[in-house]
Each structure stands twice: as structure tokens, then as C-alpha cells.
């Protein structure tokens, strides 16, 4: 199914730059007020290849500075292209939003672009035309993949980990600690037998896009443009492929974290309201004395209910209530049931109220509990994460996940590897 290939990465020469000062978060999570700080952090910061310094200039720019900057940095030796092709494993050590230490391992590769209709590469969310138009200008100007699409594959027994892990037996190609304290270790897997093993393994598996839908769809649009311009180029043309990062959805450090709900417009339901409006749900109460206890309490009382519909309620009263009921056989995601039966059914918040800001979507349970106790909002609803099989099941059916149902953590920085359209693949 998925055709992955090795490539010769264009990378920063770490003898000339501090990699931790030139990598940057994905373009779409950089706040407008933070752009200048990244531009000024280092004259070779990767943001200069992705965004304008001022947000107001983004709509009118043609990004003509990108190829000029790439050429200048290559001429100066700041960027160098590897002499041999390979796959590029990446190991990241980080702290998750609730303070737990994690390690994620994946790898960069080229992926043959596939239309969604073939169900080989599957989206989990819908996109907007504005961002795609902007990214198409970048791709046309750069003729390069400057940031990767983050994809997930199924490997329930983590079979591929041993092959990818070989790349870390020696010294990594590069290491970097970013502004959040996350450690990134980049290596290369160049042995033809190992590459063949990875390619064979991936050939049987579809991919789900975790992050980078706009970049992927932009690459499809660019590919289609180039096919019309150069119909003789054939299936090995460079625009037939895209730079991706691949991670096993079932590996411990691949976090599909929940996005919780904070009721900011509404009161605390009475005991009778919970009972009357949630028939069929059972509940238990556990004591909570501080937000710092929350991760352990959720792990002890909510996580074991992953095979049921379940959520936890916190109203800052010192009692955490766990609600659950058996799964129906319809395959409906719990997040959809929560909005229908709890947010609408218990709190009386319909879609119009939600659209007007009646609820927030926090990602850290601990920070949500802190905010709640400081008077922000009335009730927090904590959720279990979606299971990887939920993501693959929904996307295999051609559907997308509900809005704000999960986030894939951590984000991938831009600047670890670039891929040029200078040769086939």
C-alpha cells in the first residue's frame, strides 16, 4: 500500500549552527506575536524558509526569498546535502502535558503521494482553502519539502522498532534541545537490507495523517499542476513524492492525547440533574485535594474504563466523579456521545452555544484543574484518549474524527531535515 523511499536529506551543518536555535515549531502553531522572536533567535532559523516576519505580509508575498535563502545557506555551507540516501530515524525525549516523561521514535522518509480515494493515505480532519493556497506558494517557490507531514502506521507488536533502532547504535547525526526542553536525536539508516525491510513492512500498511493535512493536500495540488506542465515526467518525478515522518500509532511514546472540555458558560448541575439526564450511566466519586493528583487519579479510575463510555467530572468541590456505561454496538465514538448526552443533555448547551464559546478545549488536565480552582469555568470534563484502532477504523470508513477529539503529541519541529526536488524521489 504505502510506498516509502530513502532520500538524501538537506540538513544543517551542526558545526556551523546550534541546531536547537534554528529548528522551529510547525508554521501553523507559531503565534503571530512569536514570529519576530524566532526570526531574531538566529540568522539561519528555519522560520525564514516558511513564514514572513510580519503576519500582514503573508497574504501578498510570493515567497521569492525562500529559494534565495536556500541558495545562500547552501553556498555558505550552513546547509549540506547528505552524500548517500537513507531513512532518517528520530528519537524524541519529552515531558507530556501532565508532566510524565516520554520517548517517541519514528523516521523520516519519502512517500509516494496518493489521492485520498485510494484509502492508502487517509485524513482524519477536514482542511481550509486559505492555508493550502499559502502553502502552495511556498512549495512553488522552494521546490522543496521544508517541513514534513506527520503520519501514523499500525504496528501493534512494534516489530519495526528494532530495525529503526539500529540507527541509534552509534552516534546520532545530530542532536538538538528546543525551546520546550525536548531532546531530538536524528540518525540515518542507510543499510540497503534495513531499508528494504522497512519498505516491505510499510508496503502492507495504510497511513493516517496525524498532522499536516494542509501540506499533504497542497502537495497533491502541486503534483497535479506539474503533471499538466510536464506530462512526460512520469511516476518517478520528484513531485510524485512528499517528505513524511512515520510513527507507530501503538508505540508507547506515540501519544494520541485527549482534548478535554471546560464548561465556561453554565452552572454546576445538581445531583438530580446528573441522575435524571444520564439514564444508564453509573458513577463513583473519588476524593481530590489538589490538581497535581489528577493524572494519578485519572490513570487509576478513568483509564481502566477505556472499554466503556466514560468521562470524569470535576467541579472543584474536592470530589471527582467518574461516569461510565457500556459501549453500544454502533461503533459511535464516545466524544460524540459526550456532546449529545452530557454537554447538550445535562448542561443544555446546543451546537449554537458551543460555537459561541460555551466550552473550551484544554489539552492539559492538570492545568484545567488549576484554572477551574482559580474561578475559570464551572465544570471540567476529562476524557480518555481515543484508541489507535478508533482512528484507523474511522478513517478506513472514509470518515473524519469529530472536531477537537484528539491531538497528536508532540508536534514535529521544522528544520531537522529538508528534502529538495532536485532528483527523482
N, C-alpha and C positions, 0 to 999 in steps of 0.2 A: 504493500500500500504506500507507505511513506518512503520516498527516495531521498536519503541523506547522502551528502558527499563531503569529503575533506576539501580544504581550501588553503590558500596562502594568505594569512591574515596580515593586514597592515596594522602595526602596533607602535605605541610609544616606546622610544628608546629610554629605558629607565636609568641609564647613565646620564641622560640629559635632563630628565624631568622627574619630579616626585609624583609617581602615579596617583597617589592619594589626593593630590591637589589638582589633578586635571580630569579625573573621572567626575561624572555629574549625574544626578538623578535623571530619570526619563523626562523628556521635554514636557510632557503633559502633566507632570506633578510639580513642576517648578512654578512657584507663585510669581506673579509679575514683579512684586517688590523684592524678590530674591535674585532676579536676573543679574543685576549690576554687581552684586557680591561675587557671583560665580565668574562673571567676566573679569573682575579685578583680582580674583584669587591667584590667577596665573595667566601669563600671556598666551599659553598654549592650552587653556582649559577647553574641554570638548564642547562646551556650550556654544563656542564660537562657530561650530560646524552645524548647529541645529536650530538656533534661535537668533533673533535680533536682540540687541541690548535693550531697546525700548519696545514694549508691547504695541504701542501705537504705530510702529513702523512695520509690523509683521504683515498687515493686510496688503501693503503696496510693494514690498520687496520682491525681487526675483531671485534672491539668494545668490547673486553673482559672486559674492565674496567667498562662497564655500570652495569652489574649485581653485580660486586664487590662494586661499589659505592652505588648502591641502598641498598644492604645489610648493608653496613657500616652506611649509614644515617638512616636506619630504626632501626638498633641496638642502635644507639646513641639517638634515639627519635627525630631526625630532621624531619623525615618523619613519619607520623602516618596514619593508615587506619581508616576511619570512621566506627563506630560500626554498623550503620544501613544504608541500601541503600536509595538512593534518587536521584532526579534530582537536578542539580546544576545551578540555575539561576545566571546570571552575568549581572550586570549593569555597563556600562562604560560611564564616562563623559569626553568629549574631545573637542578639537578645530579642526575643519576640515582644509584642506589645504588653504582655503581662509579666515580663521580667524573667522568663525562662531561657536558658542557654540552648542554642540550636546549631546544627550544622546541615547545610544543604549541598549536595553535589549534583552537578549536571554537566552539560557540554554544549559548546557552540559548534555548529555545522552549517553547511548549505542545505537547503531543502528545495526540491522542485515545487514550484507553485502549482497548486491545484484549485480549480473552481470549487466552491462550496458544494455544488450539486453532486459532486462525486463522493462526498462524505469521507474523504481521506483526511482533509484538514477541516476542522469543524469550529465554528464560532460559538461562544457562549453568551454573547451580548450583541446588541444592535449598535450601529455606528451613526455618526452625523456627517453630513456632507462637508461642512466647513473645515474641520480638521483634515479631512482627506485631500481637499483642494490645496491646503497649505503644505502638507507632506509631499504632494505630487510636485510642487515647485522645488522642494528640497531635492527630491530624487532626480528630477530632470537636470538640476544644476550640478549636483555632486557626481552623478553616475556612479553611485556607491551606496551601500547599506551602512549607514552611520550608527544605527542602533538596531538591536535585534528584536525579533518577535519572540515572546516567551511562550513555549508550548509544553504540553503535558502528554506523556505516554503511559500506557498501562504495563506495569511490571510488578505484579503482586508479590513475587518472591525475590525481587530486587536482584535478578540474575545478571543484569548488565553492570551492576556496581563494581564487580571485581575487574572487569575489563577496563572500565573508565578509571578506576582507582590505580591501575598500573602507572598512569601518567604522573602520579604523585610519589612514586618510589624514589625518585631523585629530587633534585632541587627544582622548584617551580620556575617557570619562565619569568614570572613577575608576581609581586605581592603589593597590596595597597590597603590602607586603612582609610575609610571615607569619613565624612563629617559626622556620621552617626556612631562611629566606633566599630563598624562592621569590617572584618578582615576578609579580603578577597585574595585567593590564591589561584593563579592561572597557570595551566600546564599545556603541553602538546602531546597528543597521541599520534605518532607518525608511523608505527609499525604496520605494514600492509595487512598482516594477518589480523591484528586487532581492529583495524578499520573495517576489514571485511566482516568480522564478527559483529560489529556494531551495525553495519549496513544491513546484514542479513536479518538481524534481530528486529530492526526497525521496519523492514520491508513488510512484515506481517501485521503492523500496527497502525491504526489511525492516530491522529494528533488532535488535541483540543487546544485552541488558543486561550491561554490564561490572560495574557496582557499583550497589547499591540495590535488589536483588531484594525485600527485605522491604518497602521503601517502595512499590514498584510493586504488589505483591500486596495491600498494605494499601489502596492507592488503589482497587484493584478491589473489595475488600470494602466500602469506604466507598461507592463508586459504587452497588453493588448494594443497600446499605441505603437510600440516598437514592432510588433508583428505586422501591422499595417504598413509601417515605414520600410521595413526590411523583411519581406516575406521569405526571402531566400536564406535567412539566417538559420532557421531550423531549430530543433529542440535542444541543442547544446548552447544556444546563445546565452550570454550572462544574465539577461533579464528574465530568463525562464526559471531562475533560482533566487532565493532570498536567504539572508542570514537569520538563523534562528538559534535560540537556546532551548535545549530539551532537558526536561527533568521528569523523573519517575513520580507520578502522582501518588504512589503508595509508599514512597520512601519517608522515613521519619522526619527529615528536615524540610520536606516539601509541604508547606503549611497552606491549607485551604481554610482560612480563619473565618469565623462568623462575623457578620456585621450586626450589632445589637440594635435595639430600639429604645429610645428615651422619649417618653411621653412628656412633651413640654407644654402642651395646651390641653389641659384636662385635670381632673381631680383624682384622688385615690379611691378606687371602688370600695364599696362596703363588702363585708363578708357575705351578705345576702346576694349582692350583685355577682360576685365570683361564683357562688353556688348555683344561682338561678340561670346564669347566662352561659355556663360551661357544663352542660349535662354530659355525662360520660367521661369527664376528666376526673382523675384522682389527684390529691395533693398531699404534701407533707411540708412541715415547717422546720427549719433549722436556724439556730442562732448565729448571728453575725455581729461581731463587735467592732470591726474595722474593715475598710476596703482591702487592706493587704491580705486578709483572709480569703478573699473571694476566689482567686484561682484554685486554691486547695478545695474549697467547698464545692465549686462547680465540678472539679475533677472527681470528687467523691460522690456527689449526689446527682449531677446532671449528665455527665459524660456516660455513665453506665446505662442511661436511658436512650442511647443512640438508636436502638431498635424500636423505639416508640416515638410518638409525637410528644415533644417535651420542651419546656421552657422554664426559666426561673424568674420570679418576680421580686423586686427589691423596691421598697418604698421608704427606705432609710429609717424604719421603725426598730431595727435590730433583729428582724426576723426575715429570713429568705425563704420564700415559698416555691416549691418545686411542683409544677403541674405536669401531668402526663396522661396519655391514653393510648390504647393500641393503634397500630397503623391499620388503615383501611387497605383494601386490595387494589385501589385505583392508581397507585403509584404517584399520587399528588405529593408535591414537596411540602414539608412541614411549614416552610416560610409562607406559602400561600394560605395554608390553613390558619396560621397565626394572624395574618392580616384580616381574614374573613371572620374568624370566631372570637378573636381577642381584641384586636385593635378596633375593628368595626363593631363586633358583637358586645364586648364588655365596655369599651371606652366610648363607643358611639362615634368614632372618627371614620367618616367615609373617605372615598378617594379624593374628593374635592378638599376636605380638611387636611388630608395628608399632603396634597400638592401645595397647600398654603403654609406648610411648615409646622403642622401639629406634632410631628415627631422628628427627632434627629436620628442619625445613623452612626453612632460611635463604634470605633473598632477596638478600643481597649476597655475591657470590663472593669478593670481597676480604676482607670481614670473616670469612667462613667459613674462608678460608685462614689468617688471623691466629689465629682461635680454635683451629684444628687444631694449629698450631705451638705453642700455649700449653698443649697437652695435653687439649683438649676434643674427644673423639671419636677414632675410629680412621681413618676414610677419608671423604673428601668426594667426592660425585658431582656434577659440574657439567653442566648441561643447556643445550641450545639452547632458545630460546623457541618456543612454538607459533606457527605462521604464522597470519595473519588468516584465510586460507582454511580452516584447520583448525577454527577457531572457528565460522565460518559453516556449514561442512559438517556438523559435529556437531550444531549447534543446529537446522539446517534439517531434519535427520532426526528431530527431536524428542528427542534425547538431551542429556545434560549432560556437561560435562567432568569428568575424574577429579578427586577432591579434591586440593588443593594442586598443581595443574598449571600455573597461571599467575597472575600478578597484574598488574592494570592500574594503571599509574603515570603521574603522581601522582594521589593522591586529590583530589577536589574539595572545597574548603572550603565551609562553610555561612556565609552572610551576604553574599555578593556580590549576589544578587538573591533576593527573596521574591515569591511570587505569591498574591494574595488571591482568595477565592471570592466576589467582590463583584459580578461581572457575568458573563454567558455567556462561556465561554472564558477 
